[in-house]
Amino acid sequence: MQNTLIKRISLFFLVTYGLVTIALADPVNGSPTEKDTSYWVTNRSTGLFFSQQSYSAYFKGQGVSSIALGSTFDFKADYRKAKRSWDNRFQIRYGVIKMAELPVQKNDDHIELDSKYGYQFTPHLKVTGLFNFQTRSHDMYEIKKTGERGKRIGNFMAPAYFHLGSGIDYFTKDKWLSIYYSPVNSKLTVVADRSLVGQYLPGIEDGRNTRYELGSLLRIELKKEIMTNIFVHTIGSFFTNHLDDFGVFDVNIENKLNFKINKLFSVNLLTQLIYDEDILFDIQTQGGEQPDSFHKGPRTQFREVLNIGLTHSF
């Protein structure tokens, strides 16, 4: 039964990977459809990643047999004409994991659209407008340390984050570093599923499922080949709300270290650090008369993923 399930999951990801590649290629010769790209540069990449752990019944060590599959789709479209630029990126990540005899669970789900329009007025500075949208595709549950499914923690548009602002963008000559600062940035948090409002919008008035914040945003992006076929891509976002708790920052730092083996295979290491005062966790009370009691509060979130698999750019 487990082998059949694993085969079905593998087939699903392989079919998805193939369909995306075919859909965006020329049906005649397999190359991307030719269009007028006088001012546009586009890049599309897909990835299928796999990890597996297996332990025998007589193994003196600690571990749980598991298999995980992940997929990515990344589309970029950049426009350049004279002093004007428009950079767009659409990214999807999706992954599942099967642990021991437990059912298949989702362990990664991310949808993001990022768009940045700029007008260059010096060799290293632009006046820039930025729009960013992030959410998930469907229901997501926490995975306990035992591997079992916990409470529901997300859904499509629950939460969803919208950033819209304008500011100054500094960049180096070879574009490996970009520092964007917006003194006036709007942030809208939407939780369409009302059962999840308490997890992402604490203290919100009854009946509401949105929160508007006006503040400052600092975003630092680094893209560079640090060694032959070793690439690093880091994006750090720091937002503080002028209307409430000014000086308390929402932090999101994502790092990707990519090792390109050849045209088809790659290894990448992903890390992400998040801190947001509005995202609450159940925290066990230390000491006191009721050591098993819990209270709610924010916590630093961190994840690390090592992927080995197929990648294709076109």
C-alpha positions as CSV (number, residue, x, y, z in Angstrom):
1,M,0.0,0.0,0.0
2,Q,2.8,2.4,1.0
3,N,4.8,1.6,-2.2
4,T,1.7,2.2,-4.3
5,L,1.1,5.6,-2.7
6,I,4.7,6.6,-3.2
7,K,4.5,5.7,-6.9
8,R,1.3,7.8,-7.3
9,I,2.9,10.8,-5.6
10,S,6.0,10.4,-7.8
11,L,3.9,10.1,-10.9
12,F,1.9,13.3,-10.0
13,F,5.1,15.4,-9.6
14,L,6.6,14.0,-12.8
15,V,3.5,14.7,-14.8
16,T,3.2,18.2,-13.4
17,Y,6.8,18.9,-14.2
18,G,6.4,17.7,-17.7
19,L,3.1,19.6,-18.4
20,V,4.6,22.9,-17.2
21,T,7.6,22.4,-19.5
22,I,5.5,21.4,-22.5
23,A,2.9,24.2,-22.0
24,L,5.5,26.9,-22.1
25,A,7.5,25.5,-25.0
26,D,6.9,25.8,-28.8
27,P,4.8,22.8,-29.9
28,V,6.7,22.6,-33.1
29,N,10.4,22.5,-32.1
30,G,10.2,22.5,-28.3
31,S,11.8,25.9,-27.9
32,P,10.1,28.9,-26.2
33,T,7.5,30.6,-28.4
34,E,9.1,33.5,-30.3
35,K,7.6,36.9,-29.5
36,D,8.7,40.5,-29.8
37,T,11.1,40.7,-26.9
38,S,12.9,43.9,-27.9
39,Y,12.7,45.2,-24.3
40,W,11.8,42.0,-22.4
41,V,14.0,39.3,-21.0
42,T,12.2,36.2,-19.6
43,N,13.3,33.2,-17.7
44,R,11.4,30.1,-16.6
45,S,12.6,27.3,-14.4
46,T,11.1,24.2,-12.9
47,G,12.4,21.8,-10.3
48,L,11.5,18.4,-8.9
49,F,13.3,17.5,-5.7
50,F,13.4,14.3,-3.7
51,S,14.6,13.1,-0.2
52,Q,14.3,9.8,1.5
53,Q,15.2,8.2,4.8
54,S,14.9,4.5,5.7
55,Y,15.6,2.6,8.9
56,S,15.5,-1.2,9.5
57,A,13.6,-2.7,12.4
58,Y,16.9,-3.4,14.2
59,F,18.7,-0.1,14.1
60,K,20.3,1.3,17.2
61,G,19.7,4.9,16.5
62,Q,16.8,7.3,16.3
63,G,14.9,8.0,13.2
64,V,11.7,7.7,11.3
65,S,11.4,6.3,7.7
66,S,10.2,9.1,5.4
67,I,10.0,10.2,1.8
68,A,9.5,13.7,0.7
69,L,8.9,15.3,-2.7
70,G,9.0,19.0,-3.6
71,S,8.4,21.0,-6.8
72,T,9.1,24.6,-7.8
73,F,8.1,26.9,-10.6
74,D,9.8,30.2,-11.1
75,F,8.9,32.7,-13.8
76,K,10.7,36.0,-14.3
77,A,10.0,38.8,-16.8
78,D,12.1,41.9,-16.8
79,Y,11.6,45.0,-19.0
80,R,14.3,47.5,-19.8
81,K,13.9,50.6,-22.0
82,A,16.1,53.7,-21.6
83,K,16.0,54.6,-17.9
84,R,12.9,52.6,-17.2
85,S,12.8,49.1,-15.8
86,W,10.0,46.7,-14.7
87,D,11.0,43.5,-12.9
88,N,8.4,40.8,-12.3
89,R,8.6,37.4,-10.6
90,F,6.0,34.7,-10.0
91,Q,7.0,31.8,-7.8
92,I,5.3,28.6,-6.7
93,R,6.6,26.0,-4.2
94,Y,4.8,22.8,-3.2
95,G,5.9,19.8,-1.3
96,V,4.6,16.7,0.6
97,I,6.1,14.2,3.0
98,K,5.2,10.6,4.0
99,M,6.5,9.6,7.5
100,A,6.3,5.9,8.6
101,E,2.7,4.7,8.5
102,L,1.2,8.2,8.8
103,P,-0.8,9.7,5.9
104,V,0.8,12.0,3.4
105,Q,1.1,15.6,4.6
106,K,1.9,18.9,2.9
107,N,5.2,20.3,4.2
108,D,5.7,23.3,1.8
109,D,3.2,25.6,0.1
110,H,4.0,29.1,-1.2
111,I,2.7,31.4,-3.9
112,E,4.3,34.8,-4.4
113,L,4.0,37.6,-7.0
114,D,6.6,40.4,-6.9
115,S,6.6,43.4,-9.2
116,K,9.0,46.4,-9.1
117,Y,8.9,49.4,-11.5
118,G,11.7,51.9,-11.5
119,Y,13.0,55.0,-13.1
120,Q,16.8,55.4,-13.0
121,F,18.1,59.0,-12.3
122,T,21.7,58.2,-11.4
123,P,24.0,55.3,-12.2
124,H,23.2,53.7,-8.9
125,L,19.7,55.0,-7.9
126,K,16.2,54.5,-9.0
127,V,12.8,55.9,-7.9
128,T,10.9,52.6,-7.5
129,G,7.3,51.4,-6.9
130,L,7.0,47.9,-5.3
131,F,4.1,45.4,-5.1
132,N,4.3,42.1,-3.4
133,F,1.7,39.4,-2.8
134,Q,2.1,36.1,-0.8
135,T,-0.3,33.3,0.2
136,R,-0.8,29.5,0.1
137,S,-2.8,27.3,-2.3
138,H,-5.0,25.3,0.2
139,D,-5.3,23.8,3.7
140,M,-2.1,23.5,5.7
141,Y,-1.6,21.8,9.1
142,E,1.2,21.9,11.5
143,I,3.3,18.7,11.7
144,K,4.1,17.7,15.3
145,K,7.5,16.3,16.3
146,T,6.0,12.8,16.4
147,G,5.0,13.3,12.7
148,E,1.3,13.5,13.4
149,R,-0.9,16.2,12.0
150,G,-1.7,19.1,14.3
151,K,-4.1,22.0,14.0
152,R,-4.9,23.8,10.8
153,I,-2.6,26.8,10.3
154,G,-3.4,28.1,6.9
155,N,-5.5,28.1,3.7
156,F,-5.7,30.0,0.5
157,M,-5.8,33.7,1.3
158,A,-5.5,32.8,5.0
159,P,-3.2,34.5,5.5
160,A,-2.4,36.6,2.5
161,Y,0.0,39.5,2.6
162,F,0.0,42.6,0.3
163,H,2.7,45.2,0.2
164,L,2.5,48.3,-1.9
165,G,4.8,51.3,-1.7
166,S,7.3,53.6,-3.3
167,G,10.8,54.6,-2.5
168,I,14.5,54.6,-3.5
169,D,16.4,51.6,-4.8
170,Y,20.2,51.6,-4.7
171,F,22.0,49.0,-6.8
172,T,25.6,48.2,-7.7
173,K,26.9,48.4,-11.3
174,D,26.7,44.6,-11.9
175,K,23.3,44.4,-10.1
176,W,24.5,41.8,-7.6
177,L,23.2,44.0,-4.7
178,S,20.0,46.0,-4.4
179,I,18.9,48.0,-1.3
180,Y,15.3,49.3,-1.5
181,Y,13.8,51.7,1.1
182,S,10.3,52.9,1.2
183,P,9.4,55.5,3.9
184,V,5.7,55.0,3.1
185,N,4.7,51.4,2.5
186,S,1.2,49.9,2.9
187,K,0.8,46.4,4.2
188,L,-2.5,44.6,4.2
189,T,-3.0,41.2,5.9
190,V,-6.1,39.2,4.9
191,V,-7.4,36.1,6.6
192,A,-10.3,34.9,4.5
193,D,-10.9,31.8,6.7
194,R,-12.4,33.3,9.9
195,S,-11.4,30.3,12.0
196,L,-7.8,31.3,11.5
197,V,-8.2,35.0,12.3
198,G,-7.0,34.6,15.9
199,Q,-3.7,33.1,14.7
200,Y,-2.7,36.0,12.5
201,L,-4.7,39.0,13.6
202,P,-4.6,39.0,17.4
203,G,-6.7,41.7,19.0
204,I,-8.7,42.4,15.9
205,E,-12.3,43.5,16.3
206,D,-15.1,40.9,16.1
207,G,-16.2,40.4,12.5
208,R,-13.1,41.8,10.8
209,N,-10.6,39.6,9.0
210,T,-8.2,42.3,7.6
211,R,-5.5,44.5,9.1
212,Y,-4.1,47.6,7.4
213,E,-0.6,48.9,8.4
214,L,1.3,51.9,7.1
215,G,5.0,51.9,7.8
216,S,8.5,51.8,6.4
217,L,10.0,48.9,4.4
218,L,13.7,48.0,3.9
219,R,14.4,45.2,1.5
220,I,17.9,44.0,0.7
221,E,18.5,41.6,-2.2
222,L,21.8,39.9,-3.1
223,K,22.4,37.7,-6.1
224,K,25.9,36.5,-7.0
225,E,27.9,33.5,-8.2
226,I,30.3,33.2,-5.3
227,M,32.3,30.3,-6.9
228,T,32.1,28.4,-10.2
229,N,28.5,27.0,-10.5
230,I,27.7,28.0,-6.9
231,F,25.1,30.8,-6.6
232,V,23.6,32.6,-3.6
233,H,20.3,34.5,-3.6
234,T,19.2,36.3,-0.4
235,I,16.2,38.5,0.2
236,G,15.7,40.2,3.5
237,S,12.6,42.3,4.3
238,F,12.2,44.5,7.4
239,F,8.9,46.3,8.0
240,T,7.8,48.5,10.9
241,N,4.4,50.0,11.4
242,H,4.1,53.8,11.9
243,L,0.6,53.5,13.2
244,D,1.3,51.1,16.0
245,D,4.4,49.7,17.8
246,F,6.8,51.8,15.7
247,G,10.3,50.3,15.9
248,V,9.1,46.7,16.2
249,F,10.0,45.0,12.9
250,D,8.4,42.2,11.0
251,V,11.4,40.2,9.6
252,N,11.5,37.8,6.7
253,I,15.0,36.6,5.5
254,E,15.2,34.0,2.8
255,N,18.5,32.4,1.6
256,K,19.1,30.1,-1.3
257,L,22.5,28.5,-2.0
258,N,22.4,26.6,-5.3
259,F,25.0,24.1,-6.5
260,K,24.7,23.5,-10.2
261,I,26.0,20.0,-11.0
262,N,25.1,20.1,-14.7
263,K,22.3,21.3,-17.0
264,L,19.8,18.9,-15.4
265,F,20.8,18.2,-11.8
266,S,21.4,20.6,-8.9
267,V,21.6,20.7,-5.1
268,N,20.2,23.7,-3.2
269,L,20.1,24.7,0.4
270,L,17.1,26.9,1.5
271,T,16.8,28.7,4.8
272,Q,14.1,31.1,6.0
273,L,13.8,33.2,9.2
274,I,10.6,34.9,10.1
275,Y,9.6,37.1,13.1
276,D,6.2,38.8,13.2
277,E,4.6,40.0,16.4
278,D,1.1,39.3,15.0
279,I,1.7,35.6,14.4
280,L,1.0,33.8,17.8
281,F,2.0,30.4,19.0
282,D,0.9,28.3,22.0
283,I,3.8,28.6,24.4
284,Q,4.1,26.3,27.4
285,T,4.3,28.2,30.7
286,Q,7.6,27.5,32.5
287,G,7.4,26.9,36.3
288,G,4.5,28.1,38.4
289,E,1.7,26.2,39.9
290,Q,0.4,24.9,36.5
291,P,3.4,23.9,34.4
292,D,1.2,22.4,31.7
293,S,-0.6,25.6,31.0
294,F,-0.1,27.6,27.8
295,H,-0.1,31.2,26.8
296,K,0.1,32.9,23.4
297,G,3.0,34.9,22.1
298,P,5.2,35.5,19.0
299,R,8.3,33.4,18.3
300,T,11.2,33.4,15.9
301,Q,10.4,30.9,13.1
302,F,13.2,29.1,11.2
303,R,13.3,26.4,8.5
304,E,16.0,24.7,6.5
305,V,15.6,22.5,3.5
306,L,18.3,20.6,1.5
307,N,17.1,19.6,-2.0
308,I,18.6,17.2,-4.5
309,G,16.9,16.8,-7.8
310,L,16.1,17.9,-11.4
311,T,16.0,21.4,-12.6
312,H,15.2,22.8,-16.0
313,S,15.4,26.4,-17.3
314,F,13.8,27.6,-20.5
